[in-house]
Amino acid sequence: MTRSTAGGAVFGRRKAGAVVLVVAAVLGPVGCSSDGGGSAVEATDAAAGSPPAASGSAPSSAPPPASPTPSPVPVTGPDQKLVTMMVTGGFAGVHQEVTLRGDGTVHTADKGERAVRRTDAGQFTELRTLLGDPALDDVADLTRNREAADLFQYTLRFDGRTVMTDRSAEEPALDRLIDALSVWLPK
């Protein structure tokens, strides 16, 4: 699916089920009536799972279903790379990298300097939970503002995919992950 933003482009993928739920949540239940003087019949919105409305009642103003609560991504071994984030660009020509591994270590690189630090249990769980956010499934693989110059470029590799962004598009789940990983970047 391709969509445009002001001054840039967003390329990505969407799950068909999520699109159906969004459309169903926006449109709400569809009403049908008979012309033969019978009672009104409301159709059930099967995609959103809402029950039929009672005859003569006002349309439901229930909020759309909440997204699932994130749970930490599983760890399969100490050498597993859960996420790698590379930050490049900007006026100064930055090139930094941070990698979270399955043993809770964070490996960083900046201008040839490498370091390894260890997360505590709370930090490790928080980072894994951010990675497990279902909203990341809807994040575009590429977002870039073509009219802006000297923006940092973020390349993230996690869960078998690569996401590239300059953070010009509003993606709260991705922004939370980038912010949490940025704490570990060399200063």
Disulfide bonds with the S-S distance in Angstrom:
none
